[in-house]
């Protein structure tokens, strides 16, 4: 079965950095696009970044220049390096297979606060 386990979140001050990790299993990771979605309190899910099987990344306009998505196919892991963090980035962050979007992990909480 599809399993997605996010980690790396926490409390950070504005301007700080975090690196999120997502360990995936239950499908052929190297053939799959992966992405990160966040859900802030009272808001719906929002795509933050995606990377396809050919390693092409894209980003929401709000995080361009601040976030970097990467993947390690040997480890079935996708990462999100988050720099220059803003309070409005506070949310639960989830990783998803871009096709199998019905499968969600537990997410990891990112709180940006002074």
PyMOL commands that set and color helices and strands:
alter all, ss='L'
color gray80, all
select helices_A, chain A and resi 29-31+61-63+73-75+87-89
alter helices_A, ss='H'
color red, helices_A
select strands_A, chain A and resi 3-7+10-12+18-25+34-39+46-51+57-59+67-72+77-82+91-97+108-112
alter strands_A, ss='S'
color yellow, strands_A
deselect
rebuild
show_as cartoon
